[in-house]
Amino acid sequence: MCGIVGYAGPKASAPSSRPVDVALQGLARLEYRGYDSAGVAVIDDDAVRVTKRAGKLANLREALAESSGSTETTGRVAIAHTRWATHGGPTDTNAHPHLGGHDHELAVVHNGIIENFATLRADLEADGFRFASETDSEAAAHLVAREMTQTGDLTEAMRRAAASLEGAFTLLAVHRDAPDTVVAARRNSPLVVGLGDGENFLGSDVAAFVDSTKEALEIGQDQVVTVTADDVRIIGFDGAEVTDAARYTIEWDAAAAQKGGYPSFMAKEIHEQAGAVADTLLGRLENGSLKLDEMDIDPSVLRSVDKIVVVACGTAANAGAVAKYAIEHWCRIPTEVELAHEFRYRDPVVTEKTLVVAISQSGETMDTLMAVRHAREQGAKVIALCNTRGSTIPRESDAALYLHVGPEIAVASTKAYLGQIAACYLLGLFLAQVRGNLYPDEIAALMSDLEQIPDQIQQVLDSSSQVERLAQDMKDATSVLFLGRHVGYPTAMEGALKLKEIAYIHAEGFAAGELKHGPIALVEEGQPVFVIVPSPNGRHSLHSKVVSNIQEVRARGARTLVIAEEGDDAVVPYADEVIRVPATRTLFAALLTVIPLQIFSCELATAKGLDVDQPRNLAKSVTVE
């Protein structure tokens, strides 16, 4: 959730570059993660200088501008942080960095939760350390400071302190006696190194430094990294040197994390979806065979799978629900979709013949990561569907399929959702290929149709004015219902989720067949109801049943907003508005019918004057369980 930035420099070619400015620029690029306070620490004149403020980054900038000591610093290192409150409210005092040591000689920033902080705090207070905040993070600051007093080496101090911590954490520390060094430790929380020329970076996300370097280094679980302007050194919590850290090149540039003329990142990302899906599909079929990005599962194991469990949260779980329809249809393997945060707590039946599919945009979703670890402990194989190279979930899985949709800055997911669905289709077809459920020409035909989808997505985007007008007209709506069947059901769920996330109004998605089993009681005069209609060229009975559902809600006064494919005239007599999408296979319609719902949510929230990119109480990457 929180954002972390570390910097050691400046490089010789830019000696006037101030670490505090580099750190603030990094924080600005991490604002999308969601936060309620921000702060920065630098080493200057043999002292640790910390400035932090509750609220947005602008408050921190204003505070720095008022402090000549902070703005004129000539220090060589900086650490910075955007906080999403867990322990203690969003106040100046609880904001990071936190000072450690009897003389405040050290500063720490922290992502995650330290579960044994109360015990640590009691011990540290007994040792004479004074606490100023309500946070768990301050205990880590004093703990590292105490270890530094005993060892005289910041790296060893961090290693010893980290070994005493329980929970999930990324820690960055600077100390007045090591004025050119930033030391960090990682357990169950994201951290990546940016490798520069005469400068090096640390970040919870590559967005923190992508405009300065595209060369990155993965930091593994339970590792400590020491960074100076000219060197990066990694050791394990056991003290052993790490020499095999994976280096990789970031595939996108800083321009991808800018609005590019759109009013919001969400609007931009909605309109990037044709390219996002095309990039996810690109290069998957070689010599007539599908391939994943990384595969360490023997085909014989995949052929023996007797059950698939998809684990995910939120929007990713809705993509997983689409995967269930596709995989069961193509592969004939029973497929369950589990909310990751429920999975390991209900004693699930998982064996060596179970394949777990973990879906996470960030690759750091803690609930999903814990589900992955539980599944592997039970002997299951895991395939990760992820958008972030070098993140924890794909690294801890047996195989990975990357989305390649580029950075998604808005908290409410749009292009990553379509990328996840496209990846689910690829996975289903890959499994059908390995298991022999489909012939090569059948897979080729399905891939050919799937590769037409980006052009069809663009058609939907190009005809969005009708939906934009609807959103403007309905900005005062207090409740919207969504109905769908087959892959239209998870689409209805996703449409409702988007509206709740960014417009803060009541929204519910239902399986249309469930309507008369209770939810129809919600329908009253004027109630807006979106209905996602399956193709009449698919299972005809399914189409006719959904048309009947439209009639049911309209008879009770609902305003019916119908999403139907071009040429479907059967819906016209019962629809107050018909929103058209191109005709495609029934399974593939999930990539098209959700787009009007995304546009509707974005436009309605904008019309209400809300911040669609950073909705209240939400964070982009949920890195605590």
C-alpha positions in Angstrom: 0.0 0.0 0.0 2.6 2.5 1.1 5.2 3.9 -1.2 9.0 3.8 -0.4 11.9 5.5 -2.1 15.6 5.4 -1.4 18.4 7.3 -3.2 22.2 7.3 -3.1 24.0 9.8 -5.3 24.2 12.3 -6.8 25.9 11.1 -10.0 29.0 13.0 -11.1 27.3 14.3 -14.3 24.7 16.0 -12.1 26.4 17.1 -8.9 23.8 19.7 -8.2 21.1 17.1 -8.1 19.7 17.0 -4.5 18.7 13.6 -3.1 15.7 15.2 -1.4 14.4 16.3 -4.8 15.0 12.9 -6.3 13.1 11.3 -3.4 10.2 13.6 -3.8 9.9 12.9 -7.5 9.9 9.2 -6.7 7.1 9.7 -4.2 5.1 11.7 -6.7 5.2 8.7 -9.1 4.0 6.4 -6.3 1.0 8.5 -5.3 -1.3 6.1 -7.1 -0.7 3.5 -4.5 -2.9 5.5 -2.0 -1.6 7.3 1.1 -2.6 9.7 3.9 0.8 11.2 4.8 4.3 11.7 3.5 7.8 12.4 4.6 11.5 12.4 3.7 14.8 12.1 5.6 18.3 13.2 4.5 21.7 13.2 6.1 23.2 16.7 6.3 26.0 18.1 8.4 26.3 14.9 10.4 22.6 15.0 11.4 19.5 13.3 10.3 16.9 15.8 9.0 13.3 14.6 8.8 10.3 16.5 7.4 6.9 14.8 7.3 3.3 15.9 7.0 -0.2 14.3 7.1 -2.2 14.7 3.9 -1.1 14.9 0.3 2.4 15.3 -1.0 1.8 19.0 -1.5 1.8 19.5 2.2 5.2 18.0 2.5 6.6 20.1 -0.3 5.2 23.2 1.4 6.8 22.2 4.7 10.2 21.7 2.9 9.9 25.0 1.2 9.4 26.7 4.6 12.5 25.0 6.0 15.8 26.4 4.5 17.7 23.6 6.3 15.9 20.9 4.4 15.7 22.7 1.1 19.4 23.6 1.0 20.7 20.2 2.1 23.9 18.9 0.4 23.5 15.3 1.7 24.2 12.3 -0.6 21.3 10.0 0.5 17.6 10.3 1.1 14.7 8.0 2.1 11.1 8.9 1.6 7.7 7.4 2.3 4.0 7.8 1.6 2.0 6.1 4.4 -1.4 4.4 4.5 -2.3 4.3 8.2 -2.5 1.0 10.1 -1.2 1.6 13.6 -2.2 5.1 14.6 -4.1 7.7 12.6 -2.8 9.9 9.7 -1.0 12.6 11.7 2.3 14.4 11.3 3.7 12.4 14.2 2.7 9.0 12.9 4.0 9.8 9.4 7.3 8.3 8.3 10.3 8.5 8.5 10.6 7.7 12.2 13.7 8.6 14.1 15.6 6.0 16.1 18.3 6.1 18.8 18.8 8.2 21.9 20.1 11.1 19.9 17.9 10.6 16.8 20.9 9.5 14.8 18.9 7.2 12.5 15.8 7.4 10.4 13.6 4.5 9.1 10.8 4.2 6.7 8.6 1.0 6.7 6.0 -0.8 4.6 4.0 -3.6 6.1 3.1 -4.6 9.7 5.4 -5.6 12.5 3.3 -8.1 14.4 5.5 -8.3 17.5 6.0 -4.5 17.9 4.3 -4.4 21.3 6.9 -6.8 22.8 9.7 -4.9 21.1 8.4 -1.6 22.2 8.2 -2.7 25.9 11.8 -4.0 25.7 13.1 -0.8 24.0 11.3 1.5 26.5 12.9 -0.5 29.3 16.2 0.2 27.7 15.6 3.9 27.8 14.3 4.5 24.3 11.6 7.1 24.0 8.6 6.7 21.6 6.9 9.6 20.0 4.3 7.9 17.8 1.6 5.2 17.9 3.1 3.2 15.1 4.6 -0.2 15.0 7.3 1.2 12.7 9.0 3.3 15.4 10.0 0.1 17.2 12.0 -0.9 14.1 13.7 2.5 14.1 14.9 2.2 17.7 15.8 -1.5 17.2 18.1 -0.8 14.3 19.6 2.2 16.1 20.4 0.0 19.1 22.0 -2.7 16.9 24.0 0.1 15.2 25.4 1.2 18.6 26.5 -2.4 19.3 27.9 -3.2 15.9 29.0 0.1 14.4 27.9 -1.2 10.9 24.5 -0.2 9.5 24.2 -3.3 7.3 24.8 -5.7 10.2 22.5 -3.6 12.4 19.7 -4.0 9.9 20.4 -7.7 9.5 20.2 -8.3 13.2 17.1 -6.1 13.7 15.3 -7.7 10.8 15.9 -11.2 12.2 14.0 -10.0 15.4 10.9 -8.8 13.5 7.8 -10.8 12.9 5.3 -9.9 10.1 5.6 -8.2 6.8 8.1 -5.4 6.2 10.3 -3.5 3.9 12.6 -1.2 5.9 14.9 1.5 4.7 17.4 3.2 7.0 19.9 6.0 7.0 22.4 6.9 9.8 24.4 10.0 10.5 27.6 7.8 10.8 27.0 6.3 7.3 26.2 9.5 5.3 26.6 7.9 1.9 24.6 4.7 2.5 21.0 3.5 2.5 20.4 0.0 3.9 17.1 -1.9 3.3 15.6 -5.2 4.4 12.7 -7.1 2.9 10.3 -9.8 4.1 6.8 -10.3 2.5 6.8 -6.7 1.2 7.9 -5.3 -2.2 11.3 -3.9 -2.8 13.4 -3.4 -6.0 16.7 -1.7 -6.7 17.2 0.7 -9.6 20.7 0.6 -11.0 22.0 3.9 -12.2 25.3 5.4 -13.4 26.9 7.0 -10.3 23.6 6.8 -8.5 21.4 3.9 -7.3 17.8 3.7 -6.2 15.4 1.7 -4.0 11.7 1.6 -4.4 8.5 -0.3 -3.5 7.8 -0.1 -7.3 9.9 0.6 -10.3 7.8 3.6 -11.0 9.8 5.3 -8.3 12.9 5.5 -10.5 11.9 4.6 -14.1 12.6 8.1 -15.4 16.2 7.8 -14.2 17.0 4.2 -15.1 15.4 1.1 -16.6 17.8 -1.4 -15.1 16.5 -3.1 -12.1 17.5 -5.8 -9.6 15.2 -8.1 -7.8 15.5 -8.4 -4.0 14.6 -11.7 -2.6 12.8 -12.8 0.5 14.7 -12.2 3.8 17.5 -10.2 2.3 19.3 -7.0 3.2 20.6 -4.7 0.5 23.2 -1.9 1.0 23.2 0.9 -1.5 25.7 3.7 -2.2 26.1 5.8 -5.3 28.5 3.3 -6.8 27.7 0.0 -5.3 24.9 -2.4 -4.4 25.5 -5.3 -2.0 23.0 -8.0 -0.9 23.1 -10.5 1.9 20.6 -12.8 3.4 19.2 -12.5 6.9 21.7 -15.4 7.7 24.6 -13.1 6.7 25.5 -15.1 3.6 26.3 -12.9 0.5 23.8 -13.1 -2.4 25.4 -13.2 -5.8 22.5 -14.4 -8.0 20.0 -11.6 -7.7 18.1 -11.3 -11.0 18.7 -8.2 -13.1 16.1 -7.1 -15.7 15.1 -4.2 -17.9 11.9 -2.3 -17.3 9.8 -2.5 -20.4 8.0 0.8 -20.2 9.2 4.4 -19.7 8.1 7.3 -17.5 5.8 8.7 -20.2 3.6 5.6 -19.6 3.0 6.9 -16.1 1.7 10.3 -17.2 -1.9 11.3 -18.1 -1.0 12.2 -21.7 -3.8 14.7 -22.1 -6.6 12.7 -20.4 -8.4 14.1 -17.4 -7.5 11.2 -15.3 -5.2 8.1 -15.3 -8.4 5.9 -15.2 -9.7 7.5 -18.4 -6.3 7.1 -20.0 -6.1 3.5 -19.0 -9.6 2.7 -20.2 -8.6 4.1 -23.6 -5.3 2.1 -23.6 -7.1 -1.2 -23.4 -7.0 -2.2 -27.1 -3.2 -2.0 -27.0 -3.1 -3.6 -23.6 -4.9 -6.7 -24.7 -2.9 -6.8 -28.0 0.3 -6.8 -26.0 -0.9 -9.5 -23.7 -1.6 -11.7 -26.7 1.5 -10.8 -28.6 3.9 -13.6 -29.5 2.1 -16.4 -27.6 1.7 -18.7 -30.5 5.0 -20.1 -31.9 5.1 -22.8 -34.6 1.4 -23.6 -33.8 2.0 -24.0 -30.1 1.1 -21.7 -27.2 3.7 -20.8 -24.6 3.8 -19.0 -21.2 6.5 -16.6 -20.1 8.0 -18.8 -17.4 7.2 -22.5 -17.0 8.7 -24.9 -14.5 5.9 -27.5 -14.5 6.4 -30.7 -16.4 3.6 -31.3 -19.0 2.9 -34.7 -17.4 2.0 -32.9 -14.1 -0.4 -30.6 -16.0 -2.0 -33.7 -17.6 -2.6 -35.2 -14.2 -4.4 -32.2 -12.8 -7.9 -33.1 -11.5 -8.9 -29.7 -10.1 -8.0 -26.0 -10.6 -8.4 -23.4 -8.0 -8.2 -19.7 -8.9 -7.2 -17.5 -6.0 -7.5 -13.7 -6.3 -9.1 -10.6 -4.7 -11.4 -7.8 -5.9 -11.2 -7.2 -9.7 -8.7 -10.0 -10.1 -11.3 -12.4 -8.6 -13.8 -11.3 -11.2 -11.3 -12.1 -14.0 -10.9 -15.4 -12.3 -14.6 -16.0 -12.6 -14.3 -15.6 -16.3 -11.5 -18.1 -16.3 -13.7 -20.7 -14.7 -16.1 -20.6 -17.7 -13.3 -20.8 -20.2 -11.2 -23.5 -18.6 -14.1 -25.8 -17.8 -15.4 -25.4 -21.3 -12.1 -26.0 -23.1 -10.3 -28.3 -20.7 -13.1 -30.1 -18.8 -11.3 -29.6 -15.5 -13.4 -28.7 -12.5 -12.5 -25.1 -11.6 -13.2 -23.2 -8.4 -12.7 -19.5 -7.8 -11.7 -18.6 -4.3 -11.2 -15.2 -2.6 -7.6 -15.5 -1.6 -8.2 -14.2 1.9 -10.7 -17.0 2.6 -8.8 -19.8 0.9 -6.2 -20.9 3.5 -8.5 -20.3 6.5 -11.2 -22.7 5.5 -9.0 -25.8 5.3 -9.3 -26.3 1.5 -8.8 -29.6 -0.1 -5.6 -29.2 -2.0 -3.4 -32.1 -3.3 -0.5 -32.7 -5.7 -3.1 -32.9 -8.5 -4.5 -29.5 -7.8 -3.3 -26.6 -10.0 -3.6 -23.2 -8.3 -3.9 -20.1 -10.5 -3.0 -16.9 -8.7 -4.1 -13.6 -10.2 -2.6 -10.3 -9.0 -1.9 -7.1 -11.0 0.9 -6.0 -8.6 2.3 -9.5 -7.8 2.4 -8.3 -4.2 -1.2 -8.8 -3.0 -0.6 -10.2 0.5 -3.8 -12.2 0.7 -3.0 -13.9 -2.6 0.7 -14.4 -1.7 -0.4 -16.2 1.5 -2.8 -18.4 -0.5 0.1 -19.3 -2.9 2.3 -20.3 -0.1 -0.4 -22.4 1.5 -1.1 -24.2 -1.7 2.6 -25.0 -2.3 2.9 -26.3 1.2 0.1 -28.8 0.3 2.0 -29.9 -2.8 0.0 -28.0 -5.4 1.6 -26.4 -8.4 1.0 -22.7 -8.9 0.7 -20.5 -12.0 0.8 -16.8 -11.5 -1.0 -14.3 -13.8 0.7 -10.9 -13.1 1.5 -7.6 -14.6 4.7 -6.8 -12.6 8.0 -8.4 -13.5 10.2 -9.2 -10.5 7.3 -9.2 -8.0 6.9 -11.8 -5.3 3.9 -13.9 -6.4 5.4 -15.0 -9.8 8.8 -15.5 -8.2 7.3 -17.9 -5.7 5.1 -19.7 -8.2 6.0 -22.6 -10.5 5.0 -20.8 -13.7 4.2 -17.2 -14.7 2.1 -15.6 -17.4 2.7 -11.8 -17.6 0.1 -9.4 -18.8 2.4 -6.8 -20.5 -0.3 -4.1 -20.2 2.2 -1.5 -18.8 1.8 0.5 -15.6 -1.6 0.9 -14.2 -1.7 4.1 -12.1 -5.4 4.5 -11.2 -6.4 2.6 -8.1 -9.5 1.2 -9.8 -8.2 -1.4 -12.3 -9.3 -1.3 -15.9 -6.7 -2.3 -18.5 -5.1 -4.8 -16.1 -8.6 -6.4 -15.7 -8.8 -6.9 -19.5 -5.2 -8.1 -19.5 -6.1 -10.6 -16.8 -9.0 -12.0 -18.7 -7.0 -12.3 -21.9 -4.3 -14.1 -19.9 -6.9 -16.4 -18.5 -8.0 -17.3 -22.0 -4.4 -18.0 -22.9 -3.9 -20.2 -19.9 -7.1 -22.1 -20.7 -6.0 -22.7 -24.3 -2.5 -23.7 -23.1 -3.9 -26.3 -20.8 -6.2 -27.6 -23.5 -3.2 -27.9 -25.8 -1.1 -29.8 -23.2 -3.9 -32.1 -22.2 -5.1 -32.7 -25.7 -8.6 -31.4 -25.2 -8.5 -29.3 -28.4 -6.9 -30.0 -31.7 -4.2 -27.5 -33.0 -6.5 -26.1 -35.6 -9.2 -25.5 -33.0 -6.7 -23.6 -30.8 -5.5 -21.6 -33.9 -9.1 -20.7 -34.7 -9.8 -19.5 -31.2 -6.5 -17.5 -31.1 -7.4 -16.0 -34.5 -10.8 -14.8 -33.1 -9.1 -13.6 -29.9 -6.6 -11.5 -31.9 -9.5 -9.6 -33.4 -10.6 -8.5 -30.0 -8.3 -5.4 -29.7 -9.9 -3.9 -32.9 -13.3 -4.5 -31.4 -12.3 -3.0 -28.1 -11.3 0.1 -30.1 -14.7 0.2 -31.7 -16.4 0.2 -28.3 -14.1 3.0 -27.1 -14.7 5.1 -30.3 -18.5 4.9 -29.6 -18.4 5.9 -26.0 -20.4 9.2 -26.2 -23.7 7.5 -25.4 -22.4 6.0 -22.2 -20.7 9.3 -21.2 -24.1 11.1 -21.7 -25.8 8.5 -19.5 -23.3 9.0 -16.8 -23.8 12.8 -16.8 -27.5 12.3 -16.7 -27.3 9.9 -13.8 -24.8 11.6 -11.6 -27.3 12.0 -8.8 -28.3 8.3 -8.8 -28.0 6.6 -5.4 -28.2 3.0 -6.5 -27.4 1.0 -9.7 -27.9 -2.7 -10.2 -26.1 -4.9 -12.7 -27.4 -8.3 -14.2 -25.6 -10.8 -16.3 -25.4 -14.5 -17.1 -22.5 -16.8 -18.1 -19.4 -14.5 -18.5 -21.9 -11.6 -18.2 -22.2 -12.4 -14.5 -18.6 -11.6 -13.5 -18.9 -8.6 -15.8 -21.9 -7.4 -13.8 -19.9 -7.9 -10.6 -17.0 -5.9 -12.0 -19.3 -3.1 -13.2 -20.8 -2.8 -9.7 -17.3 -2.9 -8.1 -16.1 -0.1 -10.3 -19.0 2.1 -9.3 -18.6 1.4 -5.6 -14.8 2.1 -5.8 -14.9 5.5 -7.4 -18.4 6.9 -7.2 -19.3 5.8 -3.6 -22.8 4.8 -4.3 -24.7 1.5 -3.8 -24.1 -0.9 -6.6 -24.8 -4.6 -6.8 -24.0 -7.2 -9.4 -26.2 -10.3 -9.7 -26.5 -13.4 -11.7 -29.6 -12.6 -13.7 -31.2 -16.0 -12.9 -30.9 -15.1 -9.2 -33.2 -12.1 -9.7 -36.5 -13.7 -8.7 -34.8 -15.4 -5.7 -34.6 -12.2 -3.8 -32.8 -9.2 -5.5 -35.9 -8.2 -7.5 -37.3 -6.8 -4.3 -34.8 -4.0 -4.7 -36.3 -2.9 -8.0 -38.6 0.1 -7.8 -39.7 2.9 -10.1 -36.8 4.5 -11.8 -34.1 2.1 -10.5 -31.3 2.0 -13.1 -30.4 -1.6 -14.1 -27.6 -2.5 -16.4 -28.2 -5.9 -18.2 -25.4 -7.7 -20.0 -27.0 -9.8 -22.7 -25.2 -12.8 -24.2 -25.1 -13.3 -27.9 -28.2 -14.7 -29.6 -25.8 -16.8 -31.7 -24.6 -18.7 -28.7 -26.8 -20.8 -26.5 -30.2 -19.4 -27.6 -32.0 -20.4 -24.4 -29.5 -18.3 -22.4 -30.2 -15.2 -24.5 -33.9 -15.6 -24.3 -33.8 -16.0 -20.5 -31.9 -12.8 -20.1 -34.4 -11.0 -22.4 -37.0 -12.3 -20.0 -35.0 -10.9 -17.0 -35.1 -7.4 -18.8 -38.9 -7.7 -19.0 -39.1 -8.6 -15.3 -37.3 -5.6 -14.0 -38.9 -3.2 -16.5 -42.4 -4.4 -15.5 -41.5 -3.2 -12.0 -40.4 0.3 -13.1 -36.7 -0.2 -13.7 -34.8 2.0 -16.1 -33.2 -0.7 -18.3 -29.7 -0.1 -19.7 -29.0 -3.0 -22.0 -25.5 -4.0 -23.3 -26.0 -6.2 -26.4 -24.1 -7.1 -29.5 -24.7 -5.5 -32.8 -27.7 -6.9 -34.6 -29.5 -8.2 -31.5 -32.9 -6.6 -32.1 -34.8 -8.8 -29.6 -33.8 -6.5 -26.7 -35.0 -3.3 -28.3 -38.6 -3.4 -27.2 -37.6 -3.8 -23.5 -34.6 -1.4 -23.3 -34.6 2.2 -22.4 -31.1 2.4 -23.7 -29.2 -0.1 -25.9 -25.5 0.0 -25.8 -23.9 -1.9 -28.7 -20.7 -3.9 -28.7 -19.3 -5.9 -31.7 -20.4 -9.6 -32.1 -17.8 -12.1 -30.9 -17.7 -15.6 -29.3 -19.8 -15.8 -26.1 -16.7 -16.5 -24.0 -14.8 -13.6 -25.4 -17.6 -11.1 -24.9 -16.3 -10.4 -21.4 -13.5 -8.3 -23.0 -16.0 -6.0 -24.7 -19.1 -5.7 -22.5 -17.2 -4.5 -19.4 -15.9 -1.4 -21.2 -19.1 0.6 -21.2 -19.4 -0.1 -17.5 -15.9 1.2 -16.9 -16.6 4.3 -18.9 -19.9 4.8 -17.0 -18.2 4.6 -13.6 -15.4 6.9 -14.6 -17.7 9.5 -16.1 -20.2 9.4 -13.3 -17.6 9.8 -10.6 -16.0 12.7 -12.6 -19.4 14.3 -12.9 -19.7 14.1 -9.1 -16.4 15.9 -8.7 -14.6 12.9 -7.2 -11.0 11.9 -7.6 -11.3 8.8 -9.8 -7.6 8.0 -9.6 -7.3 7.9 -5.8 -10.6 6.9 -4.3 -11.0 7.3 -0.6 -9.8 4.5 1.7 -8.3 2.4 -1.1 -4.8 1.6 -2.1 -3.5 0.2 -5.4 -1.5 -2.6 -3.9 -2.7 -4.3 -0.8 0.5 -5.5 0.8 -0.9 -6.4 4.3 -3.2 -9.3 5.1 
